[in-house]
Amino acid sequence: MPRTAFLFPGQGAQTVGMAAALCQSLPAAADLFQRASAVLGYDLLGVCTNGPAERLNATDVSQPAIFVASLAALEQLKATEPDAIQSVVAAAGLSLGEYTALAFAGALSFEDGVKLVQARGRAMQAAAEATPVEALVSEARGADTFEVANLLCPGNTAVSGSIAAIERFEQLCAQKGGIRTVRLAVAGAFHTKLMRPADEKLAEALDGIALKAPTVPVWSNVDARPHTDPSEIRSLLVKQILSPVRWEDTLRGLLADGADRFYEIGPGRVLAGTLKRVQRKADVRNVAA
């Protein structure tokens, strides 16, 4: 039997129209969106289906949207390839996707997961909006916040910080021989110290959430290691807000640990691409939302 790892996408994977066809054809997927809407207080599937993009891309909306869409895609896999579920030995997710991995592995109930990613999204949105213009101007004079935020795969690194620093970075990349840069559809300098006090707000939200030992190890973005202890997972989720995402190390760790079949479950195909950059011959399959 193959040793399967499930990979779940993070923020930026959202697109208007995602999960619409899935919910029309699969009652279990539609049910997840109905349950999520009851928790959130608005029609989540309606936003995913019709947008507008500005609302879907808002951090406090996109995080629950991707979380639920990914778990809806998982329902599709359960219906079409039930054996795939039985062969899973580990799960991982990119930033937000770590919460989806924990929900899949039973460490987090679906409703608690929706509440938690909504709280996380609101805290991160608030931290992004609270960065004062005056502070960014001051940093642009030589003390910019500008850090590596995601170590995705060879040749693909996400950096995050002030707008001024980002603009200078883009100019330098062009001057250094046309290094390609792409701005991501996120609302702030995630996984840097500019996200304070979002980490404290997330810790408060986590205090009210029951975490169980996952049925399979879930790899943390913070240390690129598998974890099953709920107290460790809780602490690492808080640290993740300000820490760089060690995604390349996570993929290499999963491969070294014997994973030989991967499923990217949810909207987008970014994670399959990062895995292929790490191991060109990796067996990776997409289950789209």
Residue pairs with C-beta under 8 A, 6 or more apart in sequence:
1 86
1 87
2 87
2 260
2 261
2 283
3 87
3 89
3 258
3 259
3 260
3 261
4 84
4 87
4 88
4 89
4 259
4 261
4 262
4 263
5 88
5 89
5 90
5 91
5 92
5 254
5 259
5 261
5 262
5 263
6 74
6 88
6 90
6 91
6 92
6 101
6 104
6 262
6 263
6 265
7 91
7 92
7 93
7 94
7 97
7 262
7 263
7 264
7 265
7 271
7 272
7 275
7 284
8 70
8 91
8 92
8 93
8 94
8 97
8 98
8 100
8 101
8 104
8 264
8 265
8 266
8 271
9 66
9 70
9 93
9 94
9 96
9 97
9 264
9 266
9 267
9 268
9 270
9 271
10 66
10 93
10 94
10 95
10 96
10 97
10 245
11 59
11 62
11 63
11 66
11 95
11 96
11 185
11 186
11 190
12 184
12 185
12 186
12 268
12 270
13 66
13 266
13 267
13 268
13 270
14 48
14 56
14 57
14 62
14 65
14 66
14 69
14 185
14 267
15 56
15 267
15 268
16 48
16 49
16 50
16 51
16 52
16 53
16 56
17 48
17 49
18 48
18 65
18 69
18 267
18 289
19 29
19 33
19 45
19 48
19 49
19 68
19 69
19 72
19 73
19 267
19 289
20 45
20 48
20 49
22 29
22 69
22 72
22 73
22 76
22 288
22 289
23 29
23 30
23 33
23 45
23 72
24 30
26 72
26 75
26 76
26 79
28 72
28 75
28 78
28 79
29 72
29 73
29 75
29 76
30 45
32 68
32 71
32 72
32 75
32 110
33 44
33 45
33 48
33 68
33 72
34 45
35 110
35 111
35 114
36 44
36 64
36 68
36 110
36 114
37 43
37 44
37 45
39 111
39 114
39 115
39 118
40 64
40 114
40 118
44 64
44 65
44 68
47 55
47 56
47 61
47 65
48 56
48 65
48 69
55 61
56 62
56 65
57 185
57 186
57 187
58 125
58 187
59 121
59 122
59 124
59 125
59 128
59 186
59 187
59 188
60 118
60 121
60 122
60 124
60 125
61 121
62 121
62 185
63 96
63 117
63 118
63 120
63 121
63 124
64 114
64 117
64 118
64 121
66 96
66 97
66 100
66 266
66 267
67 96
67 99
67 100
67 103
67 113
67 114
67 117
68 114
69 266
69 267
69 289
70 97
70 100
70 265
70 266
70 267
70 289
71 100
71 103
71 104
71 110
72 289
73 265
73 266
73 267
73 287
73 288
73 289
74 104
74 265
74 287
76 287
77 84
77 85
77 263
77 265
77 287
78 85
84 263
87 261
88 216
89 216
89 217
89 257
89 258
89 259
90 216
90 217
90 218
90 219
90 226
90 254
90 257
90 259
91 101
91 102
91 104
91 105
91 214
91 216
91 217
91 218
91 219
92 98
92 101
92 218
92 219
92 250
92 254
93 99
93 100
93 101
93 218
93 221
94 150
94 152
94 221
94 245
94 247
94 270
94 271
95 150
95 190
95 191
95 221
95 240
95 245
96 117
96 120
97 266
97 271
98 218
98 219
98 220
98 221
98 237
98 240
99 108
99 113
99 116
99 117
99 120
99 237
100 113
100 265
100 266
101 218
101 219
102 108
102 113
102 211
102 214
102 218
102 233
103 109
103 110
103 113
105 214
105 215
105 216
105 218
106 212
106 214
106 215
107 211
107 212
107 213
107 214
107 218
107 230
107 233
108 116
108 209
108 211
108 212
109 210
112 209
112 210
115 205
115 209
116 205
116 206
116 209
119 201
119 202
119 205
120 198
120 202
120 205
120 241
122 201
123 197
123 198
123 201
123 202
123 205
123 241
124 187
124 188
124 190
124 195
124 198
124 241
125 187
125 188
126 198
126 201
127 188
127 194
127 195
127 196
127 197
127 198
128 187
128 188
128 189
128 190
128 194
128 195
129 187
129 188
131 162
131 188
131 189
131 194
136 162
136 163
136 164
137 164
139 145
139 162
139 164
139 165
140 162
140 164
140 165
144 161
144 162
144 164
144 165
145 161
145 162
145 165
145 189
145 192
145 193
145 194
146 159
146 160
146 161
146 162
146 165
146 166
146 169
147 159
147 160
147 161
147 189
147 191
147 192
147 193
147 244
148 157
148 158
148 159
148 160
148 244
149 158
149 159
149 160
149 189
149 190
149 191
149 192
149 244
149 245
150 157
150 158
150 191
150 244
150 245
150 247
151 157
151 244
151 245
151 246
151 247
151 248
151 249
152 158
152 245
152 247
152 248
152 274
153 247
153 248
153 251
153 273
153 274
153 275
153 277
153 278
154 248
154 277
154 278
155 277
156 274
156 277
158 184
158 245
159 166
159 169
160 189
160 190
160 191
160 192
160 194
161 189
161 192
161 194
162 189
162 194
166 183
169 181
170 181
173 179
173 180
173 181
188 194
188 195
189 195
190 241
191 240
191 241
191 242
191 243
191 244
191 245
192 242
193 242
195 241
195 242
196 242
198 241
199 238
199 239
199 241
199 242
202 237
202 238
202 241
203 238
206 234
206 237
206 238
211 230
211 233
211 234
212 230
213 228
213 229
213 230
214 227
214 228
214 233
217 226
217 227
217 228
218 226
218 227
218 228
218 233
219 225
219 226
219 227
219 250
219 253
219 254
220 226
220 227
220 233
220 236
220 240
221 236
221 240
221 243
221 245
221 246
221 247
221 250
222 236
222 239
222 240
222 243
222 246
223 236
223 246
224 246
224 249
224 250
224 252
224 253
225 253
226 253
226 257
227 233
227 236
247 274
248 274
248 278
251 274
251 275
251 278
251 279
252 278
254 262
255 278
255 279
255 282
260 283
261 283
261 284
261 285
262 272
262 275
262 282
262 283
262 284
262 285
263 284
263 285
263 286
263 287
264 271
264 272
264 275
264 284
264 285
264 286
264 287
265 287
266 287
266 288
266 289
267 288
267 289
269 286
269 288
272 284
272 285
272 286
275 282
275 284
276 282
276 284
